Every structure is written in C-alpha cells, then in structure tokens.
C-alpha cells in the first residue's frame, strides 16, 4: 500500500522551519532503514494531471483535475 504525505503551511509562502525539516529527515531515515519507505519523490503540478472516471463500463479521461 502506498501513502502520500503532504506538508501544508498555515501561512501562504512560508517554508518549513529548520526544526521541522530536521524532524522530517529523521522520520525519512528511520522509515527507510526499516524498509517501510521506498520513495520520496515529489508530486507534479495539478495542471499536469488528469481526471479518470468510470461509469459502468465506460471510462473517460479529461485534462487536469479541475473543470474547465
């Protein structure tokens, strides 16, 4: 099973503090050593995404996750 972890700032355009980065680094190291963490790549912008829907046997794909 795969999970996505997202850090969301309380204030816009405020990066994580050095302390938060240190804690995240420790968590990543611990989970990598235990074999639980297999990747830490980032996500692409939502504008590059697609929405896939299935209704019965019909599958439709539209550009981006949001309506035009």
C-alpha positions in Angstrom: 0.0 0.0 0.0 1.3 3.5 -0.8 0.6 6.7 1.1 1.1 10.3 0.2 2.3 12.7 2.9 1.7 16.4 2.4 3.0 19.3 4.4 0.7 22.2 4.3 1.8 25.6 5.5 -0.6 27.5 7.8 0.5 30.7 6.1 1.0 31.1 2.4 4.6 31.0 1.0 6.1 30.2 4.4 8.7 27.4 4.2 9.0 24.8 6.9 11.3 25.7 9.8 14.7 24.1 10.2 13.3 22.1 13.2 10.5 20.7 11.0 13.0 19.8 8.3 15.2 18.0 10.8 12.2 16.0 12.2 11.1 15.1 8.7 14.7 14.0 7.9 14.8 11.8 11.0 11.4 10.2 10.0 12.6 9.6 6.4 15.8 8.0 7.7 14.0 5.8 10.2 11.4 4.6 7.7 14.0 3.9 5.0 16.1 1.8 7.4 13.0 -0.2 8.4 12.1 -0.8 4.8 8.8 0.9 5.1 9.7 3.9 2.9 10.5 3.1 -0.7 10.5 6.5 -2.4 10.5 10.3 -1.6 9.9 11.8 -5.0 7.7 14.9 -5.2 4.4 15.4 -7.0 3.9 17.1 -10.3 1.7 20.2 -10.5 -2.0 19.5 -10.6 -2.2 21.3 -14.0 -0.3 18.3 -15.5 -2.8 15.8 -14.0 -5.8 14.1 -15.4 -9.1 13.0 -14.0 -10.2 9.5 -14.8 -13.8 8.5 -14.3 -15.6 5.2 -14.7 -19.3 4.9 -15.1 -20.3 1.3 -15.7 -18.0 0.0 -18.4 -17.3 3.5 -19.8 -14.0 5.2 -18.8 -13.4 8.9 -19.6 -10.2 10.9 -19.1 -10.2 14.7 -19.0 -7.1 17.0 -18.7 -6.4 18.3 -15.3 -8.2 17.5 -12.0 -10.5 20.6 -12.2 -13.3 21.6 -14.6 -12.5 24.0 -17.4 
